[in-house]
Amino acid sequence: MSALILRNIPEVLRHRLKIEAENHHRSMNREVIAILEKELVKTRPVFFPTPVKGKKSVSPEWVVQTIRKARDTHK
């Protein structure tokens, strides 16, 4: 398992983390992991456009249009 060291944590934030950990009956380390897991689930997955089939050349304009279309579709 990997380790992560956090430095220069503001005292107020450390105190809030300690209280949250106590409220959830966790260590501060486990509370940080729970918070990260919860927050990272909120991020959107990356969707790639359907691959181009055949020997059609892909222009830079097509790439830009496809990226914009994918962004607009998955908002």
Backbone bond lengths (Angstrom), bond angles and torsions (degrees), N, CA, C in turn:
res aa  C-N    CA-C-N  psi(-1)  N-CA   C-N-CA  omega(-1)  CA-C   N-CA-C  phi
1 M - - - 1.447 - - 1.527 108.61 -
2 S 1.303 116.55 141.72 1.459 122.16 -177.99 1.514 111.34 -81.40
3 A 1.307 114.83 158.49 1.463 121.34 177.64 1.523 109.00 -117.78
4 L 1.311 115.50 149.40 1.456 122.27 177.93 1.519 107.66 -135.79
5 I 1.306 116.67 128.75 1.461 120.99 179.17 1.528 107.97 -107.79
6 L 1.316 116.08 126.52 1.463 121.26 176.62 1.527 108.22 -103.62
7 R 1.300 115.77 131.73 1.460 120.75 -179.60 1.520 109.98 -119.86
8 N 1.294 115.16 156.99 1.470 122.62 175.04 1.532 112.67 58.31
9 I 1.317 116.46 39.24 1.463 120.49 176.49 1.521 107.52 -74.57
10 P 1.315 117.64 125.68 1.466 119.53 178.34 1.532 110.38 -57.91
11 E 1.303 115.63 141.39 1.464 121.39 -176.41 1.527 111.73 -56.96
12 V 1.324 117.08 -39.48 1.467 120.66 179.96 1.526 110.07 -62.29
13 L 1.316 116.97 -43.29 1.459 121.32 179.40 1.523 111.16 -65.45
14 R 1.323 117.30 -42.37 1.460 121.34 178.55 1.527 110.50 -62.19
15 H 1.321 116.34 -40.34 1.458 121.27 179.15 1.534 110.63 -65.06
16 R 1.325 117.10 -43.70 1.475 120.73 178.32 1.518 110.95 -62.83
17 L 1.335 116.36 -40.07 1.457 121.17 178.07 1.526 110.71 -63.06
18 K 1.303 116.36 -42.37 1.464 121.18 179.27 1.531 110.60 -61.75
19 I 1.326 116.89 -43.38 1.468 121.01 179.58 1.531 110.28 -64.73
20 E 1.339 117.21 -45.16 1.460 120.62 179.19 1.527 110.88 -61.66
21 A 1.317 116.69 -41.55 1.468 120.80 178.74 1.529 110.36 -61.68
22 E 1.313 116.73 -43.99 1.467 120.61 178.33 1.527 110.75 -63.49
23 N 1.324 117.03 -42.12 1.467 120.79 179.85 1.525 112.52 -62.12
24 H 1.328 116.49 -31.98 1.461 121.21 -179.28 1.526 112.70 -98.63
25 H 1.330 116.36 6.13 1.476 122.26 -179.94 1.529 111.15 56.17
26 R 1.332 114.74 47.64 1.459 121.22 179.22 1.516 109.01 -127.41
27 S 1.326 114.74 163.76 1.461 119.45 168.91 1.525 107.25 -75.19
28 M 1.324 116.29 164.78 1.464 119.08 177.56 1.526 110.22 -63.46
29 N 1.323 116.86 -38.22 1.460 121.18 178.40 1.525 110.74 -60.14
30 R 1.338 116.61 -48.03 1.462 120.65 -179.15 1.525 111.10 -66.11
31 E 1.325 117.27 -33.57 1.466 121.05 177.74 1.525 110.61 -65.41
32 V 1.323 117.26 -42.36 1.471 120.91 177.77 1.524 109.69 -61.22
33 I 1.326 117.46 -43.74 1.467 120.82 179.31 1.523 110.13 -62.39
34 A 1.324 117.74 -43.57 1.473 121.29 179.65 1.522 110.88 -61.87
35 I 1.325 116.98 -42.42 1.472 121.02 179.25 1.528 110.21 -63.95
36 L 1.319 117.29 -45.22 1.465 120.66 179.77 1.527 111.06 -63.06
37 E 1.329 116.76 -44.07 1.468 119.41 178.93 1.525 110.85 -60.27
38 K 1.320 116.97 -44.15 1.459 121.72 -179.24 1.530 110.95 -63.17
39 E 1.313 116.92 -45.07 1.468 121.01 -176.76 1.514 112.61 -72.64
40 L 1.313 117.25 -36.54 1.461 119.79 -177.29 1.520 111.85 -73.09
41 V 1.312 118.64 -21.65 1.459 121.70 175.92 1.523 109.77 -66.66
42 K 1.316 117.51 -26.43 1.461 122.18 -177.89 1.521 113.24 -71.32
43 T 1.316 117.29 -18.16 1.464 119.24 -177.97 1.516 109.82 -70.52
44 R 1.302 116.00 145.85 1.463 121.54 -178.12 1.517 111.01 -79.99
45 P 1.325 116.58 141.62 1.468 118.91 174.61 1.520 109.86 -70.56
46 V 1.297 115.94 158.62 1.460 121.57 178.45 1.524 108.46 -89.62
47 F 1.324 116.37 127.63 1.455 121.49 177.40 1.520 108.60 -109.54
48 F 1.303 115.59 128.18 1.450 120.56 179.54 1.525 109.11 -99.76
49 P 1.323 117.22 146.09 1.464 119.62 179.03 1.528 110.79 -65.54
50 T 1.313 115.01 159.57 1.455 120.99 177.48 1.530 108.82 -60.94
51 P 1.333 116.81 133.81 1.463 118.72 -179.00 1.531 111.83 -61.46
52 V 1.310 115.27 148.78 1.458 121.53 177.73 1.524 107.48 -82.45
53 K 1.332 115.79 128.04 1.458 119.81 -179.05 1.522 109.56 -100.27
54 G 1.282 116.06 151.55 1.455 120.90 178.27 1.514 111.86 92.99
55 K 1.326 115.35 -165.28 1.457 120.35 -176.59 1.516 111.60 -102.71
56 K 1.308 115.84 25.38 1.455 120.67 179.74 1.538 109.35 -69.23
57 S 1.324 116.46 131.67 1.461 118.86 178.63 1.534 108.95 -77.74
58 V 1.297 115.17 147.60 1.462 121.51 -178.94 1.523 107.95 -104.32
59 S 1.327 115.42 119.19 1.463 120.03 -179.40 1.523 109.58 -90.91
60 P 1.322 116.73 158.35 1.471 119.69 175.78 1.535 112.03 -58.69
61 E 1.328 116.35 -34.67 1.468 119.84 178.91 1.522 110.88 -64.25
62 W 1.343 116.90 -41.14 1.452 121.07 178.89 1.530 110.65 -62.42
63 V 1.331 116.37 -41.34 1.464 121.05 179.35 1.524 109.96 -60.72
64 V 1.325 117.49 -47.76 1.463 121.82 -179.55 1.526 110.57 -62.00
65 Q 1.321 117.23 -45.67 1.466 120.84 179.60 1.524 111.45 -62.39
66 T 1.316 117.08 -40.98 1.458 121.29 -178.98 1.521 111.08 -66.58
67 I 1.320 117.08 -41.25 1.469 120.98 177.96 1.523 110.17 -63.91
68 R 1.318 117.13 -45.86 1.475 120.28 178.86 1.527 111.33 -61.70
69 K 1.325 115.82 -42.44 1.464 120.26 179.69 1.531 110.36 -62.67
70 A 1.320 117.29 -42.58 1.459 121.22 179.61 1.522 111.17 -65.38
71 R 1.322 117.74 -40.69 1.475 121.42 177.68 1.514 110.92 -61.99
72 D 1.352 116.60 -44.68 1.457 121.20 -178.73 1.521 111.85 -66.60
73 T 1.316 116.65 -35.33 1.459 122.28 -177.88 1.520 111.39 -70.52
74 H 1.336 118.33 -35.02 1.469 121.65 -171.63 1.515 113.67 -106.57
75 K 1.299 117.75 26.80 1.472 119.86 178.85 1.496 110.53 -81.25
